[in-house]
Amino acid sequence: MSGFPVSMRSLIEELSRMPGIGPKSAQRLAFYILRSSKEAAAALSGAILKVKDSVRFCNTCNNLSDEETCEICKSPSRNRSLLCIVEEPNDIITIERAGDFNGIYHVLLGSLSPLDGIGPSDLKIKELLDRVKREKFKEIIIATDFNTEGEATSLYLVRALKSSGAVLTRVAYGIPVGGDLQYADQATIIKAFEGRREIRV
């Protein structure tokens, strides 16, 4: 990037830190921003700063929210006896887009990964267990990813939740082994929830 001005190099470097953005994509984005009007650039930077200032994690489920409690947790129309455990807020967006689930959620904010030093205390598992004791769910659906970390997390949760009194199920049909929930299409998500199976412990 020796041919770029210092400010352009700095912008490209910052953009390339984003997940899925390589050097070439970062350069394209930087040139797009450069060609944009000053007002458009200001709107973009303002939106980024607003997200950092206003978006937080829901105090109940850890979903993203502009308020203390997210819209799903506040909704009176949700089935509060049905809890779905997911790894990331992105997974909620994927499930909600499918439109077939009307329960509530708990976001772990990650998955167990001993090789990366991520254990149970690094996730929102204690908060999950406290919530299960407090709210008494009829069914708990484990919808972690079908990769090594997601499966390890699922097994840990089954052991931790087996005395909860709730039926424990795992989404199944249509999610490929090694697959991330957020990349599944709507039909696959619907089939995965319809085909969920009870976990015998």
C-alpha positions as CSV (number, residue, x, y, z in Angstrom):
1,M,0.0,0.0,0.0
2,S,3.0,2.2,-0.4
3,G,1.3,4.2,-3.2
4,F,-1.6,5.4,-1.0
5,P,-1.6,8.5,1.2
6,V,-1.2,7.9,4.9
7,S,-4.8,8.6,5.7
8,M,-6.0,6.1,3.0
9,R,-3.6,3.4,4.2
10,S,-4.9,3.9,7.7
11,L,-8.6,3.5,6.5
12,I,-7.7,0.4,4.6
13,E,-6.0,-1.1,7.6
14,E,-8.9,-0.4,9.9
15,L,-11.4,-1.9,7.4
16,S,-9.3,-5.0,6.9
17,R,-9.6,-5.8,10.6
18,M,-13.3,-6.5,10.1
19,P,-14.3,-10.2,9.8
20,G,-14.5,-11.4,6.2
21,I,-12.9,-8.2,4.8
22,G,-9.6,-9.0,3.1
23,P,-7.1,-6.4,1.8
24,K,-8.8,-6.1,-1.6
25,S,-12.3,-5.7,-0.2
26,A,-10.9,-3.1,2.3
27,Q,-9.4,-1.2,-0.7
28,R,-12.8,-1.3,-2.5
29,L,-14.6,0.0,0.6
30,A,-12.1,2.7,1.1
31,F,-12.4,3.9,-2.4
32,Y,-16.2,3.8,-2.1
33,I,-16.0,6.0,1.0
34,L,-13.5,8.3,-0.7
35,R,-15.9,8.8,-3.7
36,S,-18.9,9.3,-1.4
37,S,-20.1,12.8,-0.4
38,K,-18.9,14.2,2.9
39,E,-22.5,14.0,4.2
40,A,-22.6,10.3,3.4
41,A,-19.3,9.7,5.1
42,A,-20.4,11.6,8.1
43,A,-23.7,9.6,8.2
44,L,-21.7,6.3,8.2
45,S,-19.3,7.4,10.9
46,G,-22.2,8.7,12.9
47,A,-24.1,5.4,12.6
48,I,-21.0,3.5,13.8
49,L,-20.6,5.8,16.8
50,K,-24.3,5.6,17.6
51,V,-24.2,1.8,17.6
52,K,-21.2,1.9,20.0
53,D,-23.0,4.3,22.3
54,S,-26.6,2.9,22.3
55,V,-26.6,-0.8,21.6
56,R,-26.2,-3.1,24.6
57,F,-26.9,-6.6,25.6
58,C,-30.4,-7.4,27.0
59,N,-30.3,-7.8,30.7
60,T,-32.5,-10.9,30.4
61,C,-31.3,-12.9,27.4
62,N,-28.1,-11.1,26.1
63,N,-29.7,-10.3,22.7
64,L,-28.7,-6.9,21.2
65,S,-31.0,-4.1,22.3
66,D,-31.3,-0.3,22.4
67,E,-32.9,-0.6,25.9
68,E,-32.2,-2.6,29.1
69,T,-34.6,-5.3,27.9
70,C,-34.9,-6.4,24.3
71,E,-38.2,-6.4,22.3
72,I,-38.5,-10.2,22.3
73,C,-38.2,-10.5,26.1
74,K,-40.7,-7.6,26.5
75,S,-43.3,-9.1,24.1
76,P,-46.5,-10.4,25.7
77,S,-47.2,-12.6,22.8
78,R,-44.1,-14.9,23.2
79,N,-44.4,-18.4,24.7
80,R,-42.4,-18.1,27.9
81,S,-42.4,-21.8,28.6
82,L,-40.2,-22.4,25.6
83,L,-36.5,-21.4,25.8
84,C,-34.1,-21.6,22.9
85,I,-30.3,-21.4,23.7
86,V,-28.1,-19.9,20.9
87,E,-24.5,-18.9,20.7
88,E,-24.7,-15.4,19.3
89,P,-27.3,-12.6,18.7
90,N,-27.0,-13.3,14.9
91,D,-28.6,-16.7,15.5
92,I,-31.7,-15.1,16.9
93,I,-32.0,-13.0,13.7
94,T,-31.8,-16.1,11.6
95,I,-34.4,-18.0,13.6
96,E,-36.8,-15.0,13.8
97,R,-36.5,-14.6,10.0
98,A,-37.8,-18.1,9.5
99,G,-40.9,-17.1,11.5
100,D,-41.7,-20.5,13.0
101,F,-40.5,-20.1,16.6
102,N,-42.5,-18.1,19.2
103,G,-40.6,-18.8,22.4
104,I,-37.9,-16.8,24.0
105,Y,-34.1,-17.0,23.9
106,H,-30.9,-17.1,25.9
107,V,-27.7,-16.0,24.1
108,L,-24.4,-17.6,25.5
109,L,-22.2,-15.0,23.7
110,G,-19.9,-17.7,22.3
111,S,-19.2,-21.4,22.6
112,L,-16.9,-23.6,24.6
113,S,-13.4,-23.8,23.1
114,P,-10.7,-25.2,25.5
115,L,-8.0,-24.8,22.8
116,D,-8.8,-21.0,22.7
117,G,-9.1,-20.9,26.5
118,I,-12.9,-20.3,26.5
119,G,-14.5,-22.2,29.3
120,P,-18.0,-22.1,31.0
121,S,-17.1,-19.0,33.0
122,D,-16.4,-17.0,29.8
123,L,-20.0,-17.6,28.6
124,K,-23.4,-16.6,29.9
125,I,-24.0,-20.1,31.3
126,K,-24.3,-19.2,35.0
127,E,-26.9,-16.6,34.0
128,L,-28.7,-19.3,32.0
129,L,-28.8,-21.7,35.0
130,D,-30.0,-19.0,37.3
131,R,-32.7,-18.1,34.8
132,V,-33.8,-21.7,34.4
133,K,-34.2,-22.1,38.2
134,R,-36.2,-18.8,38.3
135,E,-38.5,-19.2,35.3
136,K,-39.2,-23.0,35.1
137,F,-39.4,-23.8,31.4
138,K,-41.3,-26.7,29.9
139,E,-38.9,-27.2,27.0
140,I,-35.3,-26.0,26.5
141,I,-34.1,-26.2,22.9
142,I,-30.3,-26.3,22.4
143,A,-29.5,-24.6,19.1
144,T,-25.8,-24.3,19.2
145,D,-23.8,-24.8,16.0
146,F,-23.0,-28.2,14.7
147,N,-19.2,-27.8,14.8
148,T,-16.8,-29.1,17.4
149,E,-17.3,-26.1,19.7
150,G,-21.1,-26.1,19.4
151,E,-21.3,-29.8,20.1
152,A,-19.0,-29.5,23.1
153,T,-21.2,-26.6,24.4
154,S,-24.4,-28.7,23.8
155,L,-23.0,-31.6,25.8
156,Y,-22.0,-29.3,28.7
157,L,-25.5,-27.7,28.7
158,V,-27.2,-31.1,28.7
159,R,-25.3,-32.1,31.8
160,A,-25.9,-28.8,33.5
161,L,-29.7,-28.7,32.7
162,K,-30.6,-32.4,33.2
163,S,-32.1,-31.7,36.6
164,S,-34.1,-28.6,35.5
165,G,-37.3,-30.6,35.0
166,A,-37.6,-29.3,31.4
167,V,-37.7,-31.4,28.3
168,L,-34.3,-30.9,26.6
169,T,-34.2,-31.0,22.8
170,R,-31.6,-30.3,20.1
171,V,-32.3,-28.9,16.7
172,A,-31.5,-31.5,14.2
173,Y,-32.9,-31.9,10.7
174,G,-31.2,-30.0,7.9
175,I,-28.3,-28.4,9.7
176,P,-25.1,-29.9,8.3
177,V,-22.4,-31.2,10.5
178,G,-19.8,-28.4,11.0
179,G,-22.5,-25.8,10.0
180,D,-23.2,-22.5,11.6
181,L,-26.9,-21.7,12.4
182,Q,-26.6,-18.1,11.0
183,Y,-25.8,-19.3,7.5
184,A,-28.8,-21.7,7.2
185,D,-31.8,-20.6,5.1
186,Q,-35.3,-20.2,6.4
187,A,-36.7,-23.5,5.2
188,T,-33.7,-25.3,6.8
189,I,-34.3,-23.5,10.1
190,I,-38.0,-24.4,10.1
191,K,-37.2,-28.1,9.5
192,A,-34.5,-28.0,12.1
193,F,-37.0,-26.9,14.8
194,E,-39.8,-29.2,13.5
195,G,-37.4,-32.1,13.6
196,R,-35.8,-31.4,17.0
197,R,-35.3,-34.4,19.1
198,E,-35.4,-34.9,22.8
199,I,-32.0,-35.4,24.5
200,R,-32.1,-38.4,26.9
201,V,-29.9,-38.0,29.9
